[in-house]
């Protein structure tokens, strides 16, 4: 996202136990096709993805500079959201 705009959308398939190493590998595969750097995945990112089906990466999570304000990763199951969640207006403030 750049401000309030979504600038790109990618989908990657992930199978197996979710860990920082596995999430890094999945992101690397998905982002390399778009020539985007892979963020540094922390245990917090994995925990948020497991508990809330969403995690966010900010420019400070990347070693290289990026031209967006936030990258959101969501967990999907068979092309649908794993469980519905409402958008929090505070996330977009």
N, CA, C and O of each residue as an XYZ file, in Angstrom:
372
protein
N       0.840     -1.181      0.000
C       0.000      0.000      0.000
C       0.881      1.240      0.000
O       1.945      1.276      0.619
N       0.422      2.218     -0.690
C       1.094      3.506     -0.718
C       0.066      4.532     -0.262
O      -0.787      4.960     -1.041
N       0.152      4.920      0.996
C      -0.895      5.757      1.564
C      -2.124      4.902      1.757
O      -2.102      3.942      2.527
N      -3.201      5.243      1.062
C      -4.430      4.462      1.134
C      -4.672      3.641     -0.125
O      -5.743      3.056     -0.285
N      -3.685      3.592     -1.024
C      -3.871      2.881     -2.283
C      -3.168      1.532     -2.257
O      -2.055      1.417     -1.744
N      -3.806      0.527     -2.803
C      -3.164     -0.766     -3.003
C      -2.460     -0.685     -4.346
O      -3.101     -0.456     -5.371
N      -1.148     -0.870     -4.348
C      -0.380     -0.715     -5.579
C      -0.125     -2.038     -6.282
O       0.167     -2.049     -7.477
N      -0.230     -3.162     -5.563
C      -0.025     -4.472     -6.167
C      -0.656     -5.533     -5.285
O      -0.866     -5.328     -4.089
N      -0.954     -6.669     -5.896
C      -1.528     -7.781     -5.153
C      -0.925     -9.075     -5.694
O      -0.917     -9.300     -6.904
N      -0.424     -9.917     -4.804
C       0.180    -11.185     -5.181
C      -0.436    -12.297     -4.359
O      -0.879    -12.071     -3.233
N      -0.468    -13.502     -4.919
C      -0.936    -14.671     -4.196
C       0.136    -15.745     -4.277
O       0.683    -16.004     -5.349
N       0.436    -16.369     -3.148
C       1.421    -17.444     -3.108
C       0.834    -18.619     -2.352
O       0.079    -18.446     -1.395
N       1.189    -19.815     -2.792
C       0.697    -21.004     -2.114
C       1.693    -21.420     -1.039
O       2.907    -21.405     -1.243
N       1.147    -21.787      0.096
C       1.977    -22.222      1.222
C       1.383    -23.495      1.794
O       0.185    -23.563      2.067
N       2.224    -24.501      1.975
C       1.780    -25.770      2.540
C       2.740    -26.131      3.664
O       3.956    -26.018      3.508
N       2.194    -26.569      4.802
C       3.046    -26.992      5.911
C       2.875    -26.136      7.137
O       1.996    -25.277      7.204
N       3.729    -26.382      8.105
C       3.706    -25.620      9.350
C       4.234    -24.218      9.118
O       5.227    -24.017      8.419
N       3.565    -23.269      9.707
C       3.964    -21.884      9.568
C       5.063    -21.575     10.575
O       4.877    -21.733     11.781
N       6.195    -21.138     10.072
C       7.321    -20.713     10.906
C       7.942    -19.501     10.223
O       7.601    -19.178      9.085
N       8.844    -18.842     10.915
C       9.504    -17.675     10.335
C      10.270    -18.064      9.077
O      10.245    -17.334      8.087
N      10.949    -19.204      9.105
C      11.722    -19.660      7.952
C      10.801    -19.995      6.774
O      11.100    -19.646      5.631
N       9.684    -20.668      7.054
C       8.744    -21.044      5.994
C       8.071    -19.811      5.399
O       7.886    -19.736      4.185
N       7.703    -18.844      6.238
C       7.084    -17.622      5.744
C       8.076    -16.826      4.905
O       7.701    -16.262      3.877
N       9.326    -16.776      5.327
C      10.363    -16.093      4.556
C      10.508    -16.720      3.177
O      10.599    -16.012      2.175
N      10.530    -18.052      3.127
C      10.663    -18.754      1.842
C       9.464    -18.474      0.935
O       9.634    -18.235     -0.261
N       8.260    -18.503      1.495
C       7.052    -18.240      0.697
C       7.045    -16.804      0.173
O       6.701    -16.563     -0.984
N       7.423    -15.860      1.023
C       7.482    -14.458      0.594
C       8.562    -14.267     -0.471
O       8.354    -13.546     -1.447
N       9.713    -14.911     -0.282
C      10.804    -14.789     -1.256
C      10.334    -15.268     -2.635
O      10.583    -14.612     -3.646
N       9.654    -16.416     -2.663
C       9.163    -16.949     -3.935
C       8.140    -16.014     -4.579
O       8.190    -15.769     -5.784
N       7.222    -15.500     -3.782
C       6.166    -14.638     -4.324
C       6.709    -13.278     -4.758
O       6.313    -12.758     -5.801
N       7.601    -12.704     -3.973
C       8.074    -11.351     -4.246
C       9.153    -11.296     -5.317
O       9.307    -10.271     -5.982
N       9.904    -12.382     -5.498
C      10.982    -12.365     -6.490
C      10.436    -12.189     -7.907
O      11.098    -11.586     -8.752
N       9.242    -12.707     -8.174
C       8.638    -12.556     -9.497
C       8.353    -11.089     -9.813
O       8.361    -10.693    -10.978
N       8.104    -10.291     -8.793
C       7.823     -8.863     -8.976
C       9.047     -8.003     -8.701
O       8.955     -6.777     -8.654
N      10.187     -8.647     -8.521
C      11.443     -7.949     -8.250
C      11.348     -7.062     -7.004
O      11.852     -5.939     -6.983
N      10.694     -7.591     -5.972
C      10.588     -6.893     -4.690
C      11.454     -7.588     -3.663
O      11.586     -8.811     -3.701
N      12.049     -6.841     -2.742
C      12.878     -7.467     -1.709
C      12.030     -8.240     -0.712
O      10.839     -7.979     -0.545
N      12.670     -9.194     -0.058
C      11.997     -9.999      0.963
C      12.196     -9.334      2.326
O      13.320     -8.967      2.669
N      11.127     -9.173      3.106
C      11.275     -8.551      4.419
C      11.914     -9.512      5.426
O      11.950    -10.724      5.218
N      12.405     -8.950      6.493
C      12.897     -9.755      7.609
C      11.686    -10.202      8.411
O      10.974     -9.375      8.982
N      11.451    -11.501      8.455
C      10.289    -12.043      9.155
C      10.673    -12.319     10.604
O      11.649    -13.016     10.882
N       9.885    -11.757     11.521
C      10.111    -11.987     12.951
C       9.016    -12.904     13.488
O       7.995    -13.118     12.834
N       9.237    -13.432     14.664
C       8.239    -14.306     15.292
C       6.906    -13.581     15.475
O       5.850    -14.212     15.449
N       6.948    -12.273     15.658
C       5.725    -11.479     15.800
C       4.872    -11.567     14.542
O       3.648    -11.672     14.627
N       5.510    -11.526     13.377
C       4.773    -11.638     12.110
C       4.077    -12.996     12.027
O       2.915    -13.077     11.629
N       4.779    -14.048     12.397
C       4.210    -15.398     12.350
C       3.051    -15.507     13.340
O       2.010    -16.080     13.020
N       3.233    -14.961     14.534
C       2.189    -15.006     15.556
C       0.927    -14.282     15.085
O      -0.179    -14.791     15.263
N       1.083    -13.109     14.489
C      -0.074    -12.359     13.978
C      -0.762    -13.117     12.848
O      -1.990    -13.136     12.770
N       0.018    -13.737     11.979
C      -0.575    -14.485     10.877
C      -1.344    -15.700     11.387
O      -2.413    -16.026     10.871
N      -0.797    -16.367     12.400
C      -1.490    -17.528     12.980
C      -2.761    -17.115     13.729
O      -3.803    -17.755     13.587
N      -2.672    -16.060     14.515
C      -3.796    -15.660     15.375
C      -4.849    -14.813     14.679
O      -6.038    -14.928     14.977
N      -4.419    -13.961     13.751
C      -5.337    -13.000     13.145
C      -5.482    -13.149     11.632
O      -6.254    -12.422     11.008
N      -4.741    -14.089     11.041
C      -4.747    -14.321      9.596
C      -4.237    -13.129      8.792
O      -4.483    -13.044      7.589
N      -3.544    -12.228      9.433
C      -2.985    -11.071      8.733
C      -1.754    -10.584      9.499
O      -1.703    -10.643     10.728
N      -0.775    -10.108      8.753
C       0.382     -9.461      9.357
C       0.846     -8.370      8.409
O       0.576     -8.421      7.209
N       1.531     -7.401      8.943
C       1.967     -6.264      8.134
C       3.481     -6.111      8.232
O       4.089     -6.323      9.281
N       4.058     -5.737      7.106
C       5.487     -5.451      7.040
C       5.649     -3.992      6.649
O       5.017     -3.523      5.703
N       6.493     -3.278      7.375
C       6.735     -1.857      7.150
C       8.112     -1.677      6.523
O       8.922     -2.604      6.548
N       8.392     -0.504      5.963
C       9.696     -0.296      5.318
C      10.884     -0.657      6.210
O      11.912     -1.102      5.701
N      10.769     -0.479      7.508
C      11.883     -0.820      8.396
C      12.090     -2.334      8.533
O      13.099     -2.769      9.087
N      11.143     -3.137      8.033
C      11.294     -4.592      8.038
C      12.113     -5.088      6.840
O      12.419     -6.276      6.747
N      12.463     -4.184      5.933
C      13.224     -4.538      4.744
C      14.648     -4.007      4.861
O      14.871     -2.916      5.385
N      15.603     -4.783      4.372
C      16.992     -4.322      4.343
C      17.150     -3.301      3.224
O      17.802     -2.271      3.398
N      16.550     -3.593      2.080
C      16.592     -2.678      0.943
C      15.460     -1.656      1.077
O      14.477     -1.895      1.777
N      15.609     -0.529      0.405
C      14.543      0.476      0.466
C      13.378      0.029     -0.413
O      13.563     -0.615     -1.446
N      12.186      0.385      0.022
C      10.956      0.062     -0.719
C      10.168      1.343     -0.912
O      10.332      2.306     -0.163
N       9.308      1.346     -1.926
C       8.557      2.564     -2.232
C       7.086      2.457     -1.830
O       6.224      3.062     -2.467
N       6.801      1.700     -0.788
C       5.438      1.607     -0.272
C       5.464      1.769      1.241
O       6.513      1.629      1.870
N       4.314      2.062      1.817
C       4.242      2.342      3.247
C       3.971      1.102      4.089
O       4.351      1.052      5.259
N       3.316      0.101      3.504
C       3.023     -1.127      4.249
C       2.763     -2.258      3.261
O       2.175     -2.048      2.200
N       3.208     -3.456      3.620
C       2.890     -4.657      2.852
C       2.110     -5.577      3.783
O       2.570     -5.895      4.880
N       0.936     -6.000      3.345
C       0.073     -6.844      4.157
C       0.082     -8.256      3.610
O      -0.077     -8.470      2.408
N       0.271     -9.222      4.502
C       0.181    -10.635      4.133
C      -1.029    -11.218      4.843
O      -1.172    -11.082      6.058
N      -1.905    -11.874      4.072
C      -3.106    -12.478      4.646
C      -3.089    -13.973      4.404
O      -2.574    -14.447      3.391
N      -3.658    -14.711      5.343
C      -3.769    -16.154      5.227
C      -5.102    -16.488      4.572
O      -6.156    -16.075      5.057
N      -5.058    -17.237      3.469
C      -6.255    -17.632      2.740
C      -6.342    -19.153      2.708
O      -5.322    -19.837      2.789
N      -7.536    -19.674      2.593
C      -7.746    -21.108      2.481
C      -8.668    -21.365      1.293
O      -9.820    -20.932      1.300
N      -8.175    -22.060      0.281
C      -8.938    -22.375     -0.927
C      -9.493    -21.120     -1.592
O     -10.627    -21.108     -2.070
N      -8.690    -20.073     -1.616
C      -9.110    -18.852     -2.287
C     -10.057    -17.988     -1.485
O     -10.491    -16.944     -1.973
N     -10.389    -18.386     -0.276
C     -11.287    -17.601      0.576
C     -10.558    -17.272      1.870
O      -9.588    -17.935      2.238
N     -11.031    -16.252      2.545
C     -10.430    -15.927      3.827
C     -10.655    -17.071      4.790
O     -11.718    -17.692      4.799
N      -9.656    -17.343      5.594
C      -9.735    -18.443      6.549
C     -10.895    -18.251      7.506
O     -11.660    -19.181      7.759
N     -11.023    -17.067      8.026
C     -12.199    -16.707      8.822
C     -12.443    -15.223      8.589
O     -11.492    -14.450      8.467
N     -13.676    -14.827      8.528
C     -13.943    -13.420      8.242
C     -13.446    -12.517      9.365
O     -13.536    -12.866     10.542
N     -12.936    -11.384      9.000
C     -12.559    -10.380      9.990
C     -12.968     -9.014      9.468
O     -12.928     -8.746      8.267
N     -13.357     -8.168     10.389
C     -13.781     -6.822     10.024
C     -12.562     -5.927      9.947
O     -11.605     -6.095     10.703
N     -12.602     -4.996      9.049
C     -11.530     -4.017      8.958
C     -11.620     -3.094     10.163
O     -12.702     -2.642     10.538
N     -10.499     -2.828     10.747
C     -10.427     -1.928     11.876
C     -10.134     -0.534     11.352
O      -9.085     -0.320     10.744
N     -11.030      0.423     11.568
C     -10.794      1.771     11.052
C      -9.509      2.400     11.601
O      -8.934      3.286     10.969
N      -9.064      1.949     12.761
C      -7.839      2.491     13.344
C      -6.609      2.063     12.546
O      -5.598      2.765     12.539
N      -6.695      0.890     11.860
C      -5.573      0.450     11.016
C      -5.365      1.380      9.843
O      -4.251      1.500      9.333
N      -6.418      2.034      9.411
C      -6.336      2.868      8.222
C      -6.192      4.342      8.578
O      -6.173      5.194      7.689
N      -6.091      4.646      9.847
C      -5.969      6.047     10.264
C      -4.546      6.539     10.111
O      -4.258      7.696     10.414
